[in-house]
Amino acid sequence: MSRVARDWRRLYFLVIFGVLVSLSVTPRLVNLDKPLLEKNAFRQTQTAFTARTFMDSGIEPLNYKTPLFGPPWQVPFEFPLFQSVVAGVSVVGLEGSSFDIACRVTAMFFFYLSAALLFLVCREFMGLSSNLWVLAVYLLAPFSIIYSRMCLIDYTSVALVLAYILAVIKWSKGHFRLFWLALATAFGSLAALVKIATVAMAIPAILILSVSELRRVISPLANRSPIRRPILQSAPTVAQIAAFIILPASIAVLWVWHTDQIKASSMFTEWLTSKELDHWNWGTQAQRLDWRNWAAILTRWFRLMAPGGIALAPFIAMAGFTTQDKKYRLAVLASLAGLGLPVLLFFNLYVVHEYYLIAVAAPSAVLVGVGLSTLSGCDRLGPRPLRIVVLVLLLFALPTAFLKQVWPSVMPFDQRHRDLDVARVIRSGTEPGARVAMTQASSNWDSTIPYYSQRSFCILRGTMNDPAIDGFLVEHGFRYAVLHRANPLRLTNWNKTRIASAYEYDLYSIDYRYAGVDCAGFTPNGVNFEPVNLFSLSGPDLVGVLVPVHQVEIHPFGQTGVAIIALGDDPVLLLPLIEFPKGHRIEIEIDLESPLITELKVYFTTRSTPEYSEELRVRAPLEKGRNNLRLAIVHPGVEGSLRLDPGTATGRFVIYELKVVGIPVPEGGV
């Protein structure tokens, strides 16, 4: 081929490469500020939660925080490389932009890094045409578009594994051997730290490369070569292979041991140690023998990674197997094994979680891409026009897959999403840094609401005894509880007052001075929890104290209360001037009788906002009849008189008791 022809060919492939990248980037940039709720929200927000603590408190890779299970605020699994990069991106990002954007941008960075590394790996085994087909499949598969935008560590681990394979390939070529050995060991160790399940994808390729290199070195012995002591000559190669295989495995074992020690130190996380999760991670033989589990995994693969006729591409790759050179065949074999081995090893994870297919996305793209390339370029598979028709038919399902799978995943959520609403209620009803106990619908745990609440949580599961839980919460200064109505049994003995509700969750202010449980051995971490009484009157004593402002009259009501006569639908009262102490949450306790179903509101002012407004108010629903309410004001700068609007309709309201207290706020959180 002439130089001009080679230049035109190179330009042709560069244009195709540019088109592929442009096509792949476009759908990934849609609605980047979308909440992390489209799929696997529990895992996305768990990862983002750690990244946010890095941004707020600094990066601690060996003892990082995920404030979901109370002190020590840790539940470590993977090495937090991805989370550290997210924190860095958020710091240098646009001021005021959503933290979720930093998460998605970081995820896409690692995805495109993995794509570049896959291209470099494939370049060692196949021609440029086949390599571009592999890259096209990897970039444009519906699965990769959906999951490369998510706040997940998996494409970070894929990039590290591909860098590991590439370094071993370069090492096997014999140039700068120690340099590539060091890189292979480093990348392999990092990959094992970030996610050991993904490293299984590399095992076949690493073993094939290692065996090939050993055969090359030891072959003089088999051939009875006059070279002396061939086994000793191979010792350095054996030692180097052992280094880039054994060292990453050893580091992974040490990391698992380290994280197990942390998780075993708390009764809330000991169930998440590797020993306790043994069956969960590996699955059982009975699972592997159940065809329905295989059908579930294959259905996901067909639907997202190889939709429609594209699923035939790996079989086409095998059909052209014998016509290709040794490198090509080794790449196909390594990809087949790299696709199947992770699934066999971590079977239950692939049955339960769709996103685990990220770990096999690269070998899957190689098989599909090589099959499509073989169909487009192998004359033995039929006349070229016929092959082009078949290729178009195979790709025909892609637009449908994009409409059904990709498009819904990139569209924004309605901001009235349940978890976002519950998180808003928690943020508005608690002060920054507050510690919140939480129950959820089942014994599993979900970090979505805690992450968007921006508070520190202790998620309570259904297997621990109540006294231990109560004592732990007292000792560590938890003052709020979010209880799911399907799982309300926790904290039944506590004095708690409902502050607000959203969907099936109720937010309570809880008091450590509860009845029925002996916690004499626990102290609340040196925090004085005694409330400060700021205002407390009952019955007719309120007549001369409450100030009628608008559409209201005040009269005694027997010896037990004061009648508030609402003359219109906007009755307004003022409480006397109160000096509110700093570092306290303000709680209004009111025993009130309402003539109908309505809503009570309490407005407050601050030094910077001396006028009453809808932004500075708390409210609570009123049932017809007697109501006992507690409303919490968590704004740190309350000043002036509180304004009380007893309802939104005419009628007679009766206040039996009105109390305002200041609750010391512990220095909590992470």
Secondary structure, 3 states (H helix, E strand, C coil): CCHHHHHHHHHHHHHHHHHHHHHHHHHHCCCCCCCCCCCCHHHHHHHHHHHHHHHHHCCCCCCCCCCCECCCCCCCCCCCHHHHHHHHHHHHCCCCCCHHHHHHHHHHHHHHHHHHHHHHHHHCCCCHHHHHHHHHHHHHCHHHHHHCCCCCCHHHHHHHHHHHHHHHHHHHCCCCHHHHHHHHHHHHHHHHHHCHHHHHHHHHHHHHHHHHHHHHHHHHHHCCCCCCCHHHHHHHHHHHHHHHHHHHHHHHHHHHHHHHHHHHCCCCCHHHCCCCCHHHHHCCHHHHCCHHHHHHHHHHHHHHHCCHHHHHHHHHHHHCHHHCCHHHHHHHHHHHHHHHHHHHHCHHHHHHCHHHHHHHHHHHHHHHHHHHHHHHHCHHHCCHHHHHHHHHHHHHHHHHHHHHHHHHHHCCCCCCCHHHHHHHHHHHHCCCCCEEEEECCCCCCCCHHHHHHCCEEEEECCCCCHHHHHHHHHHCCCCEEEEECCCCCCCCCCEEEEEEEECCEEEEEEECCCCCCCCCCCCCCCCCCCCEEEEEEEHHHHCCCCEEEECEEEEEECCCEEEEEECCCCCEEECCCCCCCCCEEEEEEEEEEECCCEEEEEEEEECCCCCCCCCCEEEEEECCEEEEEEEEECCCCEEEEEEEECCCCCEEEEEEEEEEEEEECCCCCC
